[in-house]
Amino acid sequence: MQIIFHIDLNAFYASAEMANDSSLEGKPLVISGNNRRAIVSTASYEARKYGIHSAMPLFQAKQLCKNLIIKPVNFDLYRRLSSQFFELISTYSPLLEIASIDECYVDFSNYIIEHNIHPYKLAKIIQNDVLNTLKLKCSIGIAPNKFMAKMASDMKKPMGITILNKSNYKQLLWPLDVSEMFGIGKKTAPKLKEMGILTIGDVANYDNYNKLRQIIGKNALLLYRKANGIDISKVNTEKNELKSVGNSTTLQYDTNDIETIYETLRILCSRVSFRAKK
């Protein structure tokens, strides 16, 4: 049987800033631009206690927390720590698939057999190693496949470890709101709810399959199988090359001025070009 870990760095951008500057530890911190239309990219767990969350307009976040600390995005720092994180994890197993800048899937099937170690104990060792080496917190999901491992890592944050398997996934997974299912987007979830598919358990119910197919289309079978704990996808070590480079910005005011738009695009293109060449 496969034993897959999904390892997810918690509030990564904010945690990276704290790792880089210890004076920020334990304080309400957000990563954001600092103009009237800026939105929160990442909020520390201390900031979340005030109701602040990612994608929230910064002015609202400031209203919720008067002593909020705002730091600009520092991609050089995040990329450096991300690279160090993946390098550290790969010392345990080379069967690693980078999912994004702050998360990865790792196949520990052979490692656990060879070292005769319980998966939970291994996860605890990895958590402590990441914390002590990089000063970053992570949550780990352990499961027989990638989908369940991903879902498990989201269940306890920060520094959580959750095991999902054939004996408990119905109890832990099925009651969750359908919007929490990995693979179902923000626009799709309301459509499913209109059809009476409210939970992941409803996605797993074959009686709802035709409704699911009407909305999801060809991916309905894939989601139905995943909701029933079935995912045959393997950890893909070939997906670890960076595929794209992008830059974005938020204008302070809406505009339909062509010169302003062209100038903004020119600056963004220059940044992308510089990063791609680098």
Disulfide bonds with the S-S distance in Angstrom:
none
